[in-house]
Amino acid sequence: MSKLTARVVVSIVIGLAIVFAIFTSVQGASSSAKVGAHLVSGALVNLNHDRFTVSELDAYNAQLDAYNDSMKGRGGCESEFHSSPDL
């Protein structure tokens, strides 16, 4: 085996070892990230999700219902879309 062939073989082996090491580290990082989390991808991912407990969700829905009830009969843009029984 000439020196050139030995250098090429050693370079290929080192390159494959580096690629394998990167691949296994990425696989390990992605598998540990899946535990207790959700997998997201894409450029415009919104990570600011609202997470509620059941009691917080009930309180939020009660406030939302109270707000919607207080807004009834005030007019506005959406009032144009309501059909009147008089017509």
Secondary structure, 3 states (H helix, E strand, C coil): CCHHHHHHHHHHHHHHHHHHHHHHHHHHHHHHHCCCCCCCCCCCCCCCCCCCCHHHHHHHHHHHHHHHHHCCCCCCHHHHHCCCCCC
